[in-house]
């Protein structure tokens, strides 16, 4: 079965990117990572280039552009493949309630993110790692002791992909604490892991934007000439929060609404019944956790408490800042685990039934996994004359762009040595433009080059 899963996942990974933001700025950001080191003030050219997700660096390392002369984005697909194999092997081996929970997590995670398998989107990997750590913690109370390096490394690594998942660092800090060493050594070890996993990301933030964490204008300790203006940082933060609540609406108006006002609109806009049910269960997680605690007073493990605190803190941070489902979907799924844990005490009387459920649901999951992938494959295969052409190399994303007939304005900027460098901007504002380089959907008139090349970066002349 694992062989067929790998084969099917290949159908997803060689597809064209289906995430709108990938064409808007993801691929462009990857191009900057391929061609240059971190560019000072790159966020001045395009504010989204300041979104310093480790996904862009990872995708640049594995885009295979030099080999095939076109982009292939496999990181999301490969990570999901590893997760799904782990889930299937775990559920088949355990054949218990935890096996059912693992399959349910994989099934709903798949439906949320399968369109991102062939894209360098920034939501899948951090959510996958978050879900994996929380599931492993719930399934095995001792794992936080004997797999401490895993919890420390991944929890620190996750926030370099998505800062909204920052409560996950708690599990890494607890894992360090559980090593039972003297306090001074623990502090040194925490700082060491911070230097290894977080410091390079922070340094890159500073180079790209001038801020330790972007876009947080309040965390401003430097005064570099390439620093993005505070007004611009505040503005993009408002857009992130407002867009997650009510897309396409003017951010000042959205952020002036009360919680009840914007939440009502947000709820209506989320049309998927599945996601609404998941949200309701997630909101009610404290009730289910309390019930679980009451029914299992003598058996409560600290691992369940830790997973609940981390997940619910993440949920609250998400809800009151930028509540887009895709940002923290794995967290919502973990919060849906606690109602099932209530059954843990009573379900062992139905071992045979559990095995049958795992078998049939596993087969159903496999069928869904195959049918969705096959449909995507067939839709894209129509543009190829031979199967082997598709198998060897998928459709080039540039082909999609050229078919749009997008027109560009071009501008020449002068370096400090007098050299002219041409920049591109779509004639129609706010659209995708990755097929030109360097490009931004809107180039500020006050943009200036800092030196003799693009590597020297940009600044905005006040």
Sine and cosine of phi, psi and omega as CSV:
sin_phi,cos_phi,sin_psi,cos_psi,sin_omega,cos_omega
0.00,0.00,-0.63,0.78,-0.02,-1.00
-0.87,0.50,-0.60,0.80,0.04,-1.00
-0.87,0.50,-0.70,0.71,0.00,-1.00
-0.93,0.37,-0.57,0.82,0.05,-1.00
-0.90,0.44,-0.69,0.73,0.04,-1.00
-0.88,0.47,-0.69,0.73,-0.01,-1.00
-0.89,0.46,-0.69,0.72,0.00,-1.00
-0.91,0.41,-0.65,0.76,0.00,-1.00
-0.89,0.45,-0.48,0.88,0.08,-1.00
-0.89,0.46,-0.55,0.84,0.03,-1.00
-0.89,0.45,-0.59,0.81,0.04,-1.00
-0.95,0.31,-0.70,0.72,-0.18,-0.98
-0.94,0.35,-0.47,0.88,-0.03,-1.00
-1.00,-0.08,0.16,0.99,0.07,-1.00
-0.97,0.23,0.17,-0.99,0.07,-1.00
-0.98,0.21,0.49,-0.87,0.05,-1.00
-0.85,0.53,0.69,-0.72,-0.02,-1.00
-0.91,-0.42,0.08,1.00,0.02,-1.00
-1.00,-0.05,0.83,-0.56,-0.07,-1.00
-0.85,0.53,-0.67,0.75,-0.04,-1.00
-0.92,0.40,-0.36,0.93,0.04,-1.00
-0.89,0.46,-0.66,0.75,0.04,-1.00
-0.98,0.19,-0.44,0.90,-0.04,-1.00
-0.95,0.30,-0.75,0.66,-0.01,-1.00
-0.48,-0.88,-0.30,0.95,-0.02,-1.00
-0.85,0.52,-0.80,0.61,-0.07,-1.00
-0.91,0.41,-0.62,0.78,0.06,-1.00
-0.87,0.49,-0.68,0.73,0.02,-1.00
-0.89,0.45,-0.62,0.78,0.04,-1.00
-0.90,0.43,-0.63,0.78,0.04,-1.00
-0.87,0.49,-0.66,0.75,0.04,-1.00
-0.89,0.46,-0.62,0.78,0.01,-1.00
-0.93,0.37,-0.53,0.85,0.01,-1.00
-0.96,0.28,-0.63,0.78,-0.14,-0.99
-1.00,0.03,-0.45,0.89,-0.11,-0.99
-0.65,-0.76,0.26,-0.96,0.24,-0.97
-0.97,0.26,-0.05,-1.00,0.03,-1.00
-0.83,0.56,0.81,-0.59,-0.09,-1.00
-0.99,-0.14,0.87,-0.49,0.00,-1.00
-0.85,0.53,0.78,-0.62,0.07,-1.00
0.94,0.33,0.38,0.92,-0.01,-1.00
-0.86,0.51,-0.51,0.86,0.01,-1.00
-0.91,0.42,-0.28,0.96,0.08,-1.00
-0.95,0.32,-0.46,0.89,0.05,-1.00
-0.97,0.26,-0.66,0.75,0.01,-1.00
-0.46,-0.89,0.86,-0.51,-0.12,-0.99
-0.85,0.53,-0.51,0.86,-0.02,-1.00
-0.96,0.27,-0.27,0.96,0.11,-0.99
-0.93,0.36,-0.21,0.98,0.06,-1.00
-1.00,0.09,-0.17,0.98,0.05,-1.00
-0.97,0.26,1.00,-0.05,-0.22,-0.98
-1.00,0.08,0.87,0.50,0.04,-1.00
-0.97,0.26,0.69,-0.73,0.05,-1.00
-0.89,0.45,-0.27,0.96,0.05,-1.00
-0.86,0.51,-0.59,0.80,-0.04,-1.00
-0.93,0.36,-0.63,0.78,0.04,-1.00
-0.93,0.36,-0.68,0.73,0.01,-1.00
-0.89,0.45,-0.70,0.72,-0.01,-1.00
-0.92,0.39,-0.58,0.81,0.04,-1.00
-0.90,0.44,-0.56,0.83,-0.02,-1.00
-0.96,0.28,-0.43,0.90,-0.08,-1.00
-0.80,-0.60,0.59,0.81,0.01,-1.00
-1.00,0.03,-0.32,0.95,0.01,-1.00
0.87,0.49,0.43,0.90,-0.03,-1.00
-0.91,0.41,-0.62,0.78,0.01,-1.00
-0.92,0.38,-0.53,0.85,-0.04,-1.00
-0.98,0.21,-0.72,0.70,-0.11,-0.99
-0.96,-0.27,-0.10,0.99,-0.07,-1.00
0.87,0.49,0.49,0.87,0.12,-0.99
-0.30,-0.95,0.24,-0.97,-0.09,-1.00
-1.00,-0.01,0.66,-0.75,0.18,-0.98
-0.75,-0.66,0.86,-0.51,-0.08,-1.00
-0.97,-0.26,0.96,-0.28,-0.15,-0.99
-0.91,-0.42,-0.14,0.99,-0.15,-0.99
-0.89,0.46,-0.70,0.71,0.01,-1.00
-0.89,0.45,-0.70,0.72,-0.03,-1.00
-0.90,0.44,-0.68,0.73,-0.02,-1.00
-0.91,0.42,-0.68,0.73,0.01,-1.00
-0.90,0.44,-0.66,0.75,0.04,-1.00
-0.92,0.40,-0.61,0.80,0.04,-1.00
-0.85,0.52,-0.70,0.71,0.02,-1.00
-0.89,0.46,-0.67,0.74,0.01,-1.00
-0.89,0.46,-0.73,0.68,-0.09,-1.00
-0.92,0.39,-0.58,0.82,0.07,-1.00
-0.91,0.41,-0.67,0.74,0.05,-1.00
-0.88,0.48,-0.68,0.73,-0.01,-1.00
-0.89,0.45,-0.72,0.70,-0.03,-1.00
-0.91,0.41,-0.70,0.71,0.02,-1.00
-0.90,0.44,-0.64,0.76,0.00,-1.00
-0.91,0.42,-0.73,0.68,-0.05,-1.00
-0.91,0.41,-0.61,0.79,0.02,-1.00
-0.93,0.36,-0.61,0.79,-0.02,-1.00
-0.96,0.29,-0.68,0.73,-0.10,-1.00
-0.98,0.18,-0.71,0.70,-0.03,-1.00
0.80,0.60,0.71,0.70,0.01,-1.00
-0.68,-0.73,-0.19,-0.98,-0.01,-1.00
-0.85,0.53,-0.62,0.79,0.00,-1.00
-0.90,0.43,-0.54,0.84,0.06,-1.00
-0.90,0.44,-0.64,0.77,0.05,-1.00
-0.91,0.42,-0.69,0.73,0.00,-1.00
-0.87,0.49,-0.68,0.73,0.00,-1.00
-0.88,0.48,-0.69,0.72,0.01,-1.00
-0.91,0.42,-0.67,0.74,0.03,-1.00
-0.88,0.47,-0.68,0.73,0.04,-1.00
-0.86,0.51,-0.76,0.65,-0.02,-1.00
-0.88,0.48,-0.64,0.77,-0.04,-1.00
-0.90,0.44,-0.78,0.63,-0.04,-1.00
-0.96,0.29,-0.53,0.85,0.07,-1.00
-0.90,0.44,-0.67,0.75,0.03,-1.00
-0.86,0.51,-0.73,0.68,-0.04,-1.00
-0.91,0.40,-0.48,0.88,0.02,-1.00
-0.97,0.25,-0.60,0.80,-0.22,-0.98
-0.88,-0.48,0.08,1.00,-0.10,-0.99
-0.88,0.47,-0.47,0.88,0.02,-1.00
-0.94,0.35,-0.25,0.97,-0.01,-1.00
-1.00,-0.09,-0.02,1.00,-0.08,-1.00
-0.87,0.50,-0.57,0.82,-0.05,-1.00
-0.98,-0.21,0.22,0.98,-0.03,-1.00
-0.90,-0.43,0.40,-0.92,0.12,-0.99
-1.00,0.03,0.61,0.79,-0.04,-1.00
-0.91,0.41,0.41,-0.91,-0.19,-0.98
-0.99,-0.17,0.11,0.99,-0.09,-1.00
-0.99,-0.16,-0.53,0.85,-0.16,-0.99
-0.91,0.40,-0.82,0.58,-0.12,-0.99
-0.88,0.47,-0.76,0.65,0.01,-1.00
-0.88,0.47,-0.61,0.79,0.05,-1.00
-0.93,0.37,-0.61,0.79,0.04,-1.00
-0.88,0.47,-0.73,0.69,-0.01,-1.00
-0.92,0.39,-0.63,0.78,0.06,-1.00
-0.87,0.50,-0.77,0.64,-0.01,-1.00
-0.88,0.47,-0.65,0.76,0.00,-1.00
-0.88,0.47,-0.73,0.68,-0.01,-1.00
-0.89,0.46,-0.68,0.73,-0.02,-1.00
-0.93,0.37,-0.64,0.77,0.05,-1.00
-0.90,0.44,-0.71,0.71,-0.01,-1.00
-0.89,0.46,-0.61,0.79,0.02,-1.00
-0.92,0.38,-0.68,0.73,0.01,-1.00
-0.92,0.38,-0.65,0.76,-0.08,-1.00
-0.96,0.28,-0.51,0.86,-0.10,-1.00
-0.66,-0.75,0.97,-0.24,-0.06,-1.00
-0.88,0.47,-0.48,0.88,-0.07,-1.00
-0.99,0.11,-0.17,0.99,-0.09,-1.00
-0.90,0.43,-0.50,0.87,0.00,-1.00
-0.94,0.35,-0.33,0.95,0.06,-1.00
-1.00,0.00,-0.78,0.62,-0.12,-0.99
-1.00,0.00,-0.09,1.00,0.08,-1.00
-0.82,-0.57,0.62,0.78,-0.14,-0.99
-0.87,0.49,-0.64,0.77,-0.01,-1.00
-0.88,0.48,-0.60,0.80,0.03,-1.00
-0.87,0.48,-0.74,0.67,-0.02,-1.00
-0.92,0.40,-0.64,0.77,-0.02,-1.00
-0.92,0.39,-0.78,0.62,-0.09,-1.00
-0.90,0.44,-0.76,0.65,-0.06,-1.00
-0.93,0.36,-0.62,0.79,-0.03,-1.00
-0.91,0.42,-0.62,0.78,0.06,-1.00
-0.95,0.32,-0.62,0.79,-0.05,-1.00
-0.92,0.40,-0.60,0.80,-0.08,-1.00
-0.85,0.53,-0.68,0.73,-0.11,-0.99
-0.95,0.32,-0.25,0.97,0.11,-0.99
-0.97,0.23,-0.21,0.98,0.13,-0.99
-1.00,-0.06,-0.69,0.73,-0.08,-1.00
-0.49,-0.87,0.94,-0.35,-0.10,-0.99
-0.93,0.36,-0.37,0.93,-0.01,-1.00
-0.93,0.38,-0.23,0.97,0.04,-1.00
-0.99,-0.11,0.35,0.94,-0.12,-0.99
-0.85,0.53,-0.48,0.88,0.06,-1.00
-0.86,0.52,-0.29,0.96,0.01,-1.00
-0.89,0.45,-0.38,0.93,0.01,-1.00
-0.88,0.48,-0.41,0.91,0.01,-1.00
-0.83,0.56,-0.67,0.74,-0.04,-1.00
-0.92,0.39,-0.54,0.84,0.07,-1.00
-0.93,0.37,-0.67,0.75,0.01,-1.00
-0.92,0.40,-0.64,0.77,0.04,-1.00
-0.91,0.42,-0.64,0.77,0.02,-1.00
-0.89,0.45,-0.61,0.79,0.08,-1.00
-0.90,0.43,-0.69,0.72,-0.02,-1.00
-0.89,0.47,-0.63,0.78,-0.05,-1.00
-0.94,0.35,-0.12,0.99,0.03,-1.00
-0.97,0.25,-0.11,0.99,0.15,-0.99
0.83,0.56,0.78,0.63,0.10,-1.00
-0.92,-0.38,0.18,-0.98,-0.07,-1.00
-0.91,0.42,0.42,-0.91,-0.17,-0.98
-0.86,0.51,-0.68,0.73,-0.02,-1.00
-0.87,0.48,-0.66,0.75,0.01,-1.00
-0.92,0.40,-0.60,0.80,0.03,-1.00
-0.89,0.46,-0.68,0.74,0.02,-1.00
-0.89,0.46,-0.70,0.72,0.01,-1.00
-0.89,0.46,-0.63,0.78,-0.02,-1.00
-0.93,0.36,-0.64,0.76,0.04,-1.00
-0.88,0.47,-0.70,0.71,0.02,-1.00
-0.90,0.44,-0.63,0.78,0.00,-1.00
-0.87,0.49,-0.75,0.66,0.00,-1.00
-0.92,0.40,-0.56,0.83,0.07,-1.00
-0.89,0.45,-0.66,0.75,0.02,-1.00
-0.91,0.42,-0.63,0.78,-0.06,-1.00
-0.94,0.33,-0.71,0.70,-0.15,-0.99
-0.98,-0.20,-0.54,0.84,-0.12,-0.99
-0.99,-0.17,-0.64,0.77,-0.10,-0.99
-0.85,0.53,-0.72,0.70,0.03,-1.00
-0.86,0.51,-0.60,0.80,0.02,-1.00
-0.92,0.39,-0.67,0.74,0.02,-1.00
-0.91,0.43,-0.69,0.72,0.03,-1.00
-0.86,0.51,-0.67,0.74,0.02,-1.00
-0.90,0.43,-0.62,0.78,0.09,-1.00
-0.83,0.55,-0.73,0.68,-0.04,-1.00
-0.89,0.45,-0.66,0.75,-0.01,-1.00
-0.92,0.39,-0.70,0.72,-0.07,-1.00
-0.95,0.30,-0.54,0.84,-0.18,-0.98
-0.78,-0.63,-0.42,0.91,-0.11,-0.99
1.00,-0.06,0.01,1.00,-0.05,-1.00
-0.86,-0.51,0.51,-0.86,0.04,-1.00
-0.90,0.45,-0.71,0.71,0.04,-1.00
-0.76,-0.65,0.83,-0.56,-0.05,-1.00
-0.92,-0.40,0.72,-0.70,0.11,0.99
-0.97,-0.26,0.99,0.15,0.10,-1.00
-0.90,-0.43,0.98,-0.18,-0.06,-1.00
-0.92,0.40,-0.42,0.91,-0.04,-1.00
-0.94,0.34,-0.41,0.91,0.02,-1.00
-1.00,-0.07,0.97,0.23,-0.09,-1.00
-0.78,-0.63,0.99,-0.16,-0.06,-1.00
-0.91,-0.41,-0.06,1.00,-0.04,-1.00
-0.90,-0.45,0.16,-0.99,0.03,-1.00
-0.60,-0.80,0.79,0.62,0.00,-1.00
-0.96,0.27,0.44,-0.90,-0.02,-1.00
-0.92,0.38,-0.36,0.93,-0.01,-1.00
-1.00,0.01,0.01,1.00,-0.07,-1.00
-0.86,0.50,0.73,-0.69,0.07,-1.00
-0.91,0.40,0.65,-0.76,-0.03,-1.00
-0.87,0.50,0.57,-0.82,-0.04,-1.00
-0.88,0.48,-0.59,0.81,0.02,-1.00
-0.88,0.48,-0.64,0.77,0.01,-1.00
-0.92,0.38,-0.63,0.77,0.01,-1.00
-0.91,0.41,-0.71,0.71,0.03,-1.00
-0.88,0.48,-0.64,0.77,-0.04,-1.00
-0.91,0.42,-0.70,0.72,-0.03,-1.00
-0.94,0.35,-0.55,0.84,0.07,-1.00
-0.90,0.43,-0.65,0.76,0.05,-1.00
-0.90,0.43,-0.64,0.77,0.02,-1.00
-0.90,0.43,-0.64,0.77,0.02,-1.00
-0.87,0.50,-0.76,0.65,-0.04,-1.00
-0.92,0.40,-0.68,0.73,-0.06,-1.00
-0.96,0.29,-0.63,0.78,-0.01,-1.00
-0.89,0.45,-0.62,0.78,0.02,-1.00
-0.91,0.41,-0.45,0.89,0.02,-1.00
-1.00,0.07,-0.82,0.58,-0.01,-1.00
-0.66,-0.75,0.99,-0.14,-0.01,-1.00
-0.88,0.48,0.50,-0.86,0.10,-0.99
0.95,0.30,-0.10,0.99,0.02,-1.00
-1.00,0.01,0.43,-0.90,0.00,-1.00
-0.92,0.40,0.77,-0.64,-0.21,-0.98
-0.91,0.41,-0.57,0.82,0.02,-1.00
-0.88,0.48,-0.66,0.75,0.01,-1.00
-0.93,0.38,-0.69,0.73,-0.02,-1.00
-0.89,0.46,-0.72,0.69,-0.06,-1.00
-0.95,0.31,-0.23,0.97,0.06,-1.00
-1.00,0.08,-0.18,0.98,0.00,-1.00
-0.97,0.25,0.51,-0.86,0.10,-0.99
-0.95,0.31,0.25,-0.97,0.01,-1.00
-0.83,0.56,-0.71,0.70,-0.03,-1.00
-0.88,0.47,-0.64,0.77,-0.06,-1.00
-0.92,0.38,-0.77,0.64,-0.04,-1.00
-0.97,0.25,-0.52,0.85,-0.01,-1.00
-0.92,0.40,-0.60,0.80,0.04,-1.00
-0.87,0.49,-0.70,0.72,0.02,-1.00
-0.93,0.37,-0.67,0.74,0.02,-1.00
-0.85,0.52,-0.69,0.72,-0.02,-1.00
-0.90,0.44,-0.67,0.75,0.01,-1.00
-0.93,0.37,-0.56,0.83,0.00,-1.00
-0.95,0.32,-0.45,0.89,0.05,-1.00
-0.99,0.12,1.00,0.00,-0.17,-0.99
-0.98,0.18,-0.33,0.94,-0.04,-1.00
-0.94,0.33,0.87,-0.48,0.02,-1.00
-0.87,0.50,-0.61,0.80,0.00,-1.00
-0.84,0.55,-0.73,0.68,-0.03,-1.00
-0.94,0.35,-0.54,0.84,0.04,-1.00
-0.91,0.40,-0.67,0.74,0.03,-1.00
-0.90,0.44,-0.69,0.72,0.02,-1.00
-0.87,0.48,-0.66,0.76,0.01,-1.00
-0.90,0.43,-0.70,0.72,-0.01,-1.00
-0.88,0.48,-0.70,0.71,0.02,-1.00
-0.90,0.43,-0.64,0.76,0.01,-1.00
-0.89,0.46,-0.69,0.72,0.03,-1.00
-0.87,0.49,-0.58,0.81,-0.05,-1.00
-1.00,0.04,0.10,0.99,-0.08,-1.00
-0.82,0.58,-0.62,0.78,0.04,-1.00
-0.85,0.52,-0.57,0.82,0.02,-1.00
-0.91,0.41,-0.73,0.68,-0.02,-1.00
-0.92,0.39,-0.61,0.79,0.03,-1.00
-0.91,0.41,-0.66,0.75,0.03,-1.00
-0.88,0.47,-0.65,0.76,0.03,-1.00
-0.91,0.41,-0.66,0.75,0.06,-1.00
-0.87,0.49,-0.69,0.72,0.00,-1.00
-0.88,0.48,-0.68,0.73,-0.03,-1.00
-0.91,0.41,-0.63,0.77,-0.05,-1.00
-0.98,0.18,-0.26,0.97,-0.06,-1.00
-0.75,-0.66,0.74,0.68,-0.08,-1.00
-0.83,0.55,-0.63,0.78,-0.07,-1.00
-1.00,0.08,-0.18,0.98,-0.11,-0.99
-0.88,-0.47,0.05,1.00,-0.05,-1.00
-0.89,0.46,0.76,-0.65,0.01,-1.00
-0.96,-0.28,0.54,-0.84,-0.01,-1.00
-0.89,0.45,-0.44,0.90,-0.02,-1.00
-0.90,0.45,-0.60,0.80,0.01,-1.00
-0.93,0.37,-0.66,0.76,0.01,-1.00
-0.90,0.44,-0.70,0.71,0.00,-1.00
-0.88,0.48,-0.72,0.69,-0.02,-1.00
-0.89,0.45,-0.61,0.79,0.01,-1.00
-0.92,0.40,-0.73,0.68,-0.02,-1.00
-0.87,0.50,-0.74,0.68,-0.02,-1.00
-0.89,0.46,-0.72,0.69,-0.06,-1.00
-0.92,0.39,-0.65,0.76,-0.05,-1.00
-0.97,0.24,-0.56,0.83,0.11,-0.99
-0.88,0.48,-0.67,0.74,0.05,-1.00
-0.88,0.47,-0.67,0.74,0.01,-1.00
-0.88,0.48,-0.72,0.69,-0.02,-1.00
-0.92,0.40,-0.66,0.75,0.04,-1.00
-0.87,0.50,-0.68,0.74,0.01,-1.00
-0.92,0.40,-0.72,0.70,-0.09,-1.00
-0.89,0.46,-0.61,0.79,-0.10,-1.00
-0.99,-0.14,0.13,0.99,0.09,-1.00
-0.86,-0.52,-0.98,0.20,-0.06,-1.00
-0.76,-0.65,0.99,0.12,-0.14,-0.99
-0.99,0.15,0.85,0.52,0.16,-0.99
-1.00,0.01,0.80,-0.60,-0.11,-0.99
-0.79,0.61,-0.66,0.76,-0.10,-0.99
-0.93,0.38,-0.34,0.94,-0.05,-1.00
-0.92,0.40,-0.64,0.77,-0.09,-1.00
-0.70,-0.72,0.61,0.79,-0.10,-1.00
-0.87,0.49,-0.61,0.79,0.01,-1.00
-0.88,0.48,-0.61,0.79,0.05,-1.00
-0.89,0.46,-0.68,0.74,0.03,-1.00
-0.89,0.45,-0.64,0.77,0.03,-1.00
-0.91,0.42,-0.64,0.77,0.03,-1.00
-0.89,0.45,-0.64,0.77,0.03,-1.00
-0.91,0.42,-0.40,0.92,0.06,-1.00
-0.98,0.19,-0.10,0.99,0.01,-1.00
-0.97,0.26,-0.52,0.86,-0.16,-0.99
-0.90,0.43,-0.58,0.82,0.12,-0.99
-0.87,0.49,-0.57,0.82,0.01,-1.00
-0.95,0.31,-0.52,0.85,0.01,-1.00
-0.90,0.43,-0.42,0.91,0.05,-1.00
-0.87,0.50,-0.52,0.85,-0.02,-1.00
-0.98,0.21,-0.21,0.98,-0.12,-0.99
-0.82,0.58,-0.60,0.80,-0.08,-1.00
-0.94,0.33,-0.42,0.91,-0.14,-0.99
-0.93,-0.37,-0.22,0.98,-0.20,-0.98
-0.99,0.10,-0.22,0.98,-0.03,-1.00
-0.92,0.39,-0.21,0.98,0.06,-1.00
-0.97,0.23,-0.12,0.99,-0.09,-1.00
-0.84,-0.55,0.73,0.69,-0.06,-1.00
-0.84,0.54,-0.70,0.72,-0.04,-1.00
-0.92,0.40,-0.64,0.77,0.01,-1.00
-0.90,0.44,-0.65,0.76,0.02,-1.00
-0.89,0.46,-0.68,0.73,0.02,-1.00
-0.88,0.47,-0.65,0.76,0.03,-1.00
-0.91,0.41,-0.68,0.73,0.02,-1.00
-0.87,0.49,-0.71,0.70,0.01,-1.00
-0.88,0.48,-0.67,0.74,-0.01,-1.00
-0.89,0.45,-0.78,0.62,-0.07,-1.00
-0.94,0.33,-0.65,0.76,0.01,-1.00
-0.93,0.36,-0.59,0.81,0.07,-1.00
-0.88,0.47,-0.66,0.75,0.04,-1.00
-0.92,0.40,-0.64,0.77,0.03,-1.00
-0.91,0.42,-0.67,0.74,0.05,-1.00
-0.87,0.50,-0.72,0.70,0.00,-1.00
-0.88,0.48,-0.67,0.74,0.02,-1.00
-0.89,0.45,-0.70,0.71,0.02,-1.00
-0.89,0.46,-0.70,0.71,0.01,-1.00
-0.85,0.53,-0.69,0.73,-0.01,-1.00
-0.95,0.31,-0.72,0.69,-0.10,-0.99
-0.91,0.42,-0.66,0.75,0.02,-1.00
-0.91,0.40,-0.70,0.71,0.02,-1.00
-0.90,0.44,-0.63,0.77,0.01,-1.00
-0.91,0.42,-0.65,0.76,0.01,-1.00
-0.89,0.45,-0.69,0.72,0.03,-1.00
-0.89,0.46,-0.69,0.73,-0.01,-1.00
-0.88,0.48,-0.73,0.68,-0.03,-1.00
-0.90,0.44,-0.66,0.75,0.00,-1.00
-0.87,0.49,-0.62,0.78,-0.03,-1.00
-1.00,0.07,-0.45,0.90,-0.04,-1.00
-0.93,0.38,-0.39,0.92,-0.05,-1.00
-0.86,0.50,-0.42,0.91,-0.03,-1.00
-1.00,0.05,0.05,1.00,0.01,-1.00
-0.91,-0.41,0.61,-0.80,0.01,-1.00
-0.99,0.16,-0.53,0.85,-0.05,-1.00
-0.76,-0.65,0.59,-0.80,-0.01,-1.00
-0.88,0.47,-0.65,0.76,-0.08,-1.00
-0.89,0.45,-0.46,0.89,0.06,-1.00
-0.90,0.43,-0.68,0.73,0.00,-1.00
-0.93,0.36,-0.65,0.76,-0.05,-1.00
-0.89,0.45,-0.63,0.78,-0.03,-1.00
-0.97,0.24,-0.67,0.74,-0.09,-1.00
-0.49,-0.87,0.83,-0.55,-0.01,-1.00
-0.96,0.28,0.06,-1.00,0.03,-1.00
-0.88,0.48,0.70,-0.72,0.01,-1.00
-0.96,0.29,0.75,-0.66,-0.03,-1.00
-0.89,0.45,-0.40,0.92,0.05,-1.00
-0.90,0.43,-0.52,0.85,0.01,-1.00
-0.87,0.50,-0.62,0.78,0.01,-1.00
-0.91,0.43,-0.67,0.74,-0.08,-1.00
-0.93,0.36,-0.69,0.73,-0.05,-1.00
-0.89,0.45,-0.51,0.86,0.00,-1.00
-0.91,0.41,-0.31,0.95,-0.02,-1.00
-0.98,0.19,-0.35,0.94,-0.03,-1.00
0.90,0.44,0.60,0.80,-0.03,-1.00
-0.94,0.34,0.70,-0.71,0.01,-1.00
-0.98,-0.22,0.56,-0.83,-0.08,-1.00
-0.83,-0.56,0.55,-0.83,0.28,-0.96
-1.00,0.02,0.50,-0.87,0.07,-1.00
-0.82,-0.57,0.58,-0.81,-0.01,-1.00
-0.74,-0.67,0.58,-0.82,0.07,-1.00
-0.95,-0.31,0.77,-0.63,0.05,-1.00
-0.91,-0.42,0.61,-0.79,-0.09,-1.00
-0.99,-0.15,0.75,-0.66,0.07,-1.00
-0.97,0.22,0.11,-0.99,0.00,-1.00
-0.91,0.42,-0.35,0.94,0.02,-1.00
-1.00,-0.08,0.03,1.00,0.03,-1.00
1.00,-0.10,-0.03,1.00,0.02,-1.00
-0.95,0.32,0.60,-0.80,-0.01,-1.00
-0.99,-0.16,0.74,-0.67,0.07,-1.00
-0.84,-0.54,0.77,-0.64,-0.06,-1.00
-1.00,0.01,0.72,-0.69,0.07,-1.00
-0.88,-0.47,0.42,-0.91,-0.04,-1.00
-0.86,-0.52,0.54,-0.84,0.03,-1.00
-0.57,-0.82,0.78,-0.63,0.02,-1.00
-0.86,0.51,0.64,-0.76,0.03,-1.00
-0.90,0.43,-0.54,0.84,0.10,-1.00
-1.00,-0.05,0.88,-0.48,-0.13,-0.99
-0.93,0.38,0.45,-0.89,0.12,-0.99
0.94,0.34,0.49,0.87,-0.01,-1.00
-0.88,-0.48,0.12,-0.99,-0.03,-1.00
-0.94,0.33,0.58,-0.82,-0.02,-1.00
-0.48,-0.88,0.56,0.83,-0.10,-1.00
-0.94,0.34,-0.33,0.94,-0.09,-1.00
-0.98,0.19,0.06,1.00,0.19,-0.98
-0.86,-0.50,0.53,-0.85,0.01,-1.00
-0.54,-0.84,0.73,-0.69,-0.13,0.99
-0.98,0.21,0.54,-0.84,-0.12,-0.99
-0.57,-0.82,0.50,-0.87,0.12,-0.99
-0.53,-0.85,0.52,-0.85,-0.05,-1.00
-0.94,0.33,-0.34,0.94,0.09,-1.00
-0.46,-0.89,0.89,-0.45,-0.02,-1.00
-0.99,-0.15,0.84,-0.54,-0.01,-1.00
-0.94,0.34,0.64,-0.77,0.02,-1.00
-0.89,0.45,-0.45,0.89,-0.05,-1.00
-1.00,0.02,0.10,0.99,0.01,-1.00
-0.94,0.35,0.70,-0.71,0.03,-1.00
-0.68,-0.73,0.49,-0.87,0.10,-1.00
-0.99,0.13,0.60,-0.80,-0.07,-1.00
-1.00,0.05,-0.33,0.95,-0.10,-1.00
-0.47,-0.88,-0.59,-0.81,-0.09,-1.00
-1.00,-0.06,-0.11,0.99,-0.02,-1.00
-0.49,-0.87,0.13,-0.99,0.04,-1.00
-0.89,0.45,-0.51,0.86,0.00,-1.00
-0.87,0.49,-0.46,0.89,-0.01,-1.00
-0.96,0.27,-0.26,0.97,0.16,-0.99
1.00,-0.08,-0.20,-0.98,-0.14,-0.99
-0.71,-0.71,0.43,-0.90,0.16,-0.99
-0.58,-0.82,0.36,-0.93,0.05,-1.00
-0.98,-0.21,0.85,-0.53,-0.01,-1.00
-0.97,0.23,0.87,-0.49,-0.03,-1.00
-0.97,0.25,0.00,0.00,0.00,0.00
